[in-house]
Amino acid sequence: MVWLRKAADQGHADAQCFVGQCFRDGQGVDLDVEQAAAWFRKAAEQGMAEAQFHLGQILNSQSLSVGPRASPEAVKWIRMAAEQGYALAQCGLAELHLNGDGGEMDLKESAAWIRKAAAQGLPVAVHTMAMMLYSGIGLSQDRPEAVRLIAQLMEREHAATKDKDMTEYVRGESHAFMAQALLTGQDVAMDVRAGMRHLRLAAELHHALSQTRLGGLYLVGEGVPQDSRKGITWLRRAAAQGDPMAEASKKLEFAAGSDGLGRMVGKALLEAVRGDAEAQC
C-alpha cells in the first residue's frame, strides 16, 4: 500500500484508482468513502474510464440517499465512462435511463446502452437484456431469445474457468429464471428435475424468492420428499433476507410438527410465490 500511495501521489491514474478502491472497500485502510471519491476523481480527471465509473457510482449513491434522482454530476461521470466503452458504466447508464433515476425515463436509450454492454459479454448486462426481452420492456418481446441468453450465462457459469464477472446476484437470478421456465414449461419443454436443480442452486445462492419457493415445496412434498422441518428452514433463510412471504414462517413453527398443517401452509405459499415469480419474469 505504501508504494501504491507513492505512485498515486505522483499522479499515476492506475494507482490512484486502486487506492480509491482500497478506501471504498476498507482494504488495508479504514473504510472512507470521501477519500475514495477524492482518489477516484484524480484518476477520473485524467480520463480513466474505470475511475470515472466508480466516482459516478459513489456520487449516485450519495444523491439517491437524500433524493429521488441521481445528481447531474454522477450521471456525467458514468456517461463519460460509458462513452469510452466501459461495460459496467454502459450497464449502469442503462439502469439510470430504465428507472428514470438520472432524469426522465428513456427506455430507448436504456436499450441502446444495455445492448452495448451485453455485446461485450458483461453477465449482468446480458441478464438485464434477457429480462427486457422477456418482459417486452424497452425491447420488443422475444421470450425464446431471453431463455437462450440465460442458458448461455449458465454455460459460462459451468465453464472450466469460472467467469469472475458472474456475480452471485447474476447467478442466483439466472438460476431462478431457468427454474421458473422449466417448472412451468414456459417457452421451454417442462423438465421438473432440471427445474428443481436450478431452484435449489438459486436458493443456495441466497435468492430469497427461490428459498421461499423451495420451502413451500418441502412443506407440500412437491418435487421433493415432504419435509416440514426443511421447509421451515428454507423459509427462515428467506425471511432473514426480508422476503415478505417468508416472514410468515416466524409464526408457523407449529407446522414443522404437523405434516398436514405444513402441506396446507405450503400450498397457499406456493400459489403466492408462483404468481410473484411470473410477475418478475
C-alpha positions in Angstrom: 0.0 0.0 0.0 2.9 2.4 0.8 4.3 2.1 -2.8 0.9 2.4 -4.3 0.3 5.5 -2.3 3.5 7.0 -3.5 2.7 6.2 -7.1 -0.8 7.7 -6.6 0.7 10.8 -5.1 2.9 11.1 -8.2 -0.2 11.2 -10.4 -0.4 7.6 -11.8 -4.0 7.1 -12.6 -4.0 3.3 -12.2 -2.6 3.7 -8.7 -5.0 6.5 -7.8 -7.9 4.3 -8.9 -6.6 1.3 -6.9 -6.1 3.5 -3.7 -9.7 4.7 -4.2 -10.9 1.1 -4.3 -9.0 0.4 -1.1 -10.7 3.3 0.7 -14.1 2.4 -0.7 -13.8 -1.3 0.4 -11.8 -0.8 3.5 -9.0 -3.0 2.2 -5.7 -2.3 4.1 -7.1 1.1 5.3 -10.1 2.2 7.2 -13.2 2.5 5.0 -13.6 6.1 3.9 -16.0 6.9 1.1 -15.0 10.6 0.9 -11.3 9.6 0.5 -12.3 7.0 -2.1 -14.2 9.6 -4.1 -11.2 12.0 -3.9 -8.8 9.4 -5.3 -11.3 8.3 -8.0 -11.7 11.9 -9.0 -8.0 12.4 -9.5 -7.9 9.4 -11.9 -11.2 10.3 -13.5 -9.9 13.7 -14.4 -7.1 12.0 -16.2 -9.7 10.3 -18.4 -9.6 6.8 -16.8 -12.9 5.2 -17.5 -12.9 2.8 -14.6 -12.3 5.6 -12.1 -15.0 7.8 -13.8 -17.5 5.0 -13.3 -16.5 4.4 -9.6 -16.8 8.1 -8.9 -20.1 8.3 -10.6 -21.4 5.3 -8.6 -20.4 6.9 -5.3 -22.0 10.2 -6.2 -25.0 8.4 -7.4 -25.4 6.5 -4.1 -25.0 9.7 -2.2 -27.6 11.6 -4.2 -30.1 8.8 -4.1 -29.8 8.6 -0.3 -31.2 12.1 0.0 -33.4 12.4 -3.1 -35.3 10.5 -5.8 -32.7 11.0 -8.6 -29.0 10.8 -9.3 -27.1 14.1 -9.3 -26.2 15.5 -12.8 -22.5 15.1 -11.8 -23.0 11.4 -11.1 -24.7 10.9 -14.5 -22.0 12.9 -16.2 -19.1 10.7 -14.9 -21.0 7.5 -15.6 -21.8 8.6 -19.1 -18.2 9.6 -19.8 -17.0 6.1 -18.8 -19.8 4.5 -20.9 -18.8 6.6 -23.9 -15.3 5.2 -23.6 -16.7 1.7 -23.8 -16.5 0.7 -20.2 -19.1 -2.1 -20.0 -20.1 -1.6 -16.3 -20.7 2.1 -16.9 -22.8 1.3 -20.0 -24.9 -1.1 -17.9 -25.2 1.5 -15.1 -26.3 4.2 -17.5 -28.9 1.8 -19.0 -30.2 1.3 -15.5 -30.4 5.0 -14.8 -32.4 5.5 -18.0 -34.6 2.5 -17.3 -35.6 3.6 -13.8 -35.6 7.3 -14.5 -33.0 7.9 -11.8 -30.9 10.2 -14.0 -33.8 12.2 -15.2 -36.8 11.2 -17.3 -37.3 7.5 -18.0 -36.0 6.7 -21.5 -36.5 3.1 -22.5 -35.0 3.6 -26.0 -31.8 5.0 -24.5 -31.7 2.3 -21.9 -32.0 -0.4 -24.5 -29.2 1.1 -26.6 -26.8 1.1 -23.7 -27.7 -2.3 -22.4 -27.1 -3.7 -25.9 -23.6 -2.2 -25.9 -22.7 -3.7 -22.6 -24.2 -7.1 -23.4 -22.3 -7.2 -26.7 -19.1 -7.1 -24.5 -20.3 -10.1 -22.6 -20.9 -8.5 -19.3 -23.0 -11.0 -17.4 -25.2 -8.5 -15.5 -25.9 -6.7 -18.8 -26.7 -10.0 -20.6 -29.1 -10.9 -17.8 -30.7 -7.4 -17.8 -31.1 -7.6 -21.6 -32.7 -11.0 -21.3 -35.2 -9.7 -18.7 -36.1 -6.8 -21.0 -36.6 -9.2 -23.9 -38.7 -11.5 -21.8 -41.0 -8.7 -20.4 -41.0 -6.5 -23.6 -39.9 -3.5 -21.6 -37.5 -1.4 -23.6 -37.1 -4.1 -26.2 -39.5 -6.0 -28.5 -40.7 -9.0 -26.6 -38.8 -12.2 -27.6 -39.1 -14.8 -24.9 -37.2 -17.6 -26.7 -34.2 -15.3 -27.2 -34.4 -14.3 -23.5 -34.2 -18.0 -22.5 -31.3 -18.6 -24.9 -29.4 -15.7 -23.3 -29.9 -17.0 -19.8 -28.9 -20.5 -20.9 -25.7 -19.0 -22.3 -25.0 -17.5 -18.9 -25.5 -20.8 -17.3 -22.9 -22.3 -19.7 -20.4 -19.7 -18.7 -21.0 -20.4 -15.0 -20.1 -24.1 -15.6 -17.1 -23.4 -17.8 -13.8 -24.9 -16.6 -12.5 -21.4 -15.8 -15.0 -19.6 -13.6 -16.1 -16.2 -15.0 -15.1 -13.6 -12.4 -17.9 -11.3 -13.7 -20.6 -13.9 -12.9 -21.5 -12.4 -9.6 -23.6 -14.3 -7.0 -26.5 -12.0 -7.9 -26.4 -12.8 -11.6 -26.0 -16.5 -11.0 -28.9 -16.6 -8.5 -31.3 -14.6 -10.7 -30.4 -16.7 -13.7 -30.9 -20.0 -11.9 -34.3 -18.7 -10.6 -35.3 -17.7 -14.1 -34.5 -21.1 -15.5 -36.3 -22.8 -12.6 -39.4 -20.8 -13.3 -39.3 -21.7 -17.1 -38.5 -25.4 -16.6 -41.0 -26.0 -13.8 -43.9 -24.3 -15.6 -43.0 -25.2 -19.2 -42.9 -21.5 -20.2 -41.0 -21.1 -23.5 -39.1 -24.4 -22.9 -40.1 -28.0 -22.6 -41.1 -28.7 -19.0 -38.4 -30.5 -17.0 -39.2 -30.8 -13.3 -36.0 -32.5 -12.4 -33.8 -29.8 -14.1 -36.1 -27.1 -12.8 -35.7 -28.3 -9.2 -31.9 -28.4 -9.7 -31.9 -24.7 -10.8 -34.3 -23.8 -8.0 -32.0 -25.3 -5.4 -28.9 -23.6 -6.8 -30.7 -20.3 -6.8 -31.8 -20.8 -3.2 -28.2 -21.7 -2.2 -27.1 -18.5 -3.9 -29.3 -16.6 -1.4 -32.1 -15.8 -3.9 -34.9 -15.1 -1.4 -37.9 -15.9 -3.6 -36.3 -19.2 -4.6 -35.7 -20.0 -0.9 -39.4 -19.3 -0.2 -40.5 -21.4 -3.1 -38.2 -24.3 -2.1 -39.5 -24.1 1.4 -43.1 -24.3 0.2 -42.3 -27.3 -2.0 -40.8 -29.1 1.0 -44.0 -28.3 3.0 -46.2 -29.7 0.3 -43.9 -32.5 -0.9 -43.9 -31.4 -4.5 -40.7 -32.2 -6.4 -39.0 -33.2 -3.2 -39.9 -35.5 -0.3 -42.3 -33.9 2.1 -40.3 -32.5 5.0 -41.9 -29.7 7.1 -38.7 -29.1 9.0 -36.7 -28.5 5.9 -39.5 -26.3 4.6 -39.4 -24.1 7.6 -35.6 -23.9 7.5 -35.7 -22.5 3.9 -38.5 -20.1 4.8 -36.4 -18.9 7.8 -33.5 -18.2 5.5 -35.7 -16.3 3.1 -37.3 -14.3 6.0 -33.8 -13.4 7.2 -33.3 -11.6 3.9 -36.6 -9.8 4.3 -38.8 -11.8 1.9 -42.3 -10.7 2.9 -44.0 -14.1 2.1 -41.4 -16.0 4.1 -41.9 -13.7 7.1 -44.9 -15.8 7.9 -42.6 -18.7 8.7 -41.7 -17.0 12.0 -45.3 -17.6 13.1 -45.5 -21.1 11.7 -43.2 -23.1 13.9 -46.1 -25.4 14.7 -46.3 -26.5 11.1 -42.9 -28.3 11.4 -44.5 -30.8 13.7 -47.6 -31.4 11.6 -47.3 -32.6 8.0 -51.0 -31.9 7.4 -50.6 -28.3 8.5 -47.3 -28.0 6.7 -48.9 -29.1 3.4 -51.8 -26.6 3.8 -49.5 -23.7 4.5 -47.2 -24.8 1.7 -50.0 -24.9 -0.9 -51.1 -21.4 0.0 -47.5 -20.1 0.0 -46.7 -21.7 -3.4 -49.7 -20.1 -5.1 -48.4 -16.7 -3.9 -44.8 -17.4 -4.9 -45.7 -18.7 -8.3 -47.7 -15.5 -9.0 -44.8 -13.3 -7.8 -42.2 -15.3 -9.9 -44.3 -14.9 -13.1 -44.7 -11.2 -12.4 -40.9 -10.8 -12.0 -40.1 -12.5 -15.4 
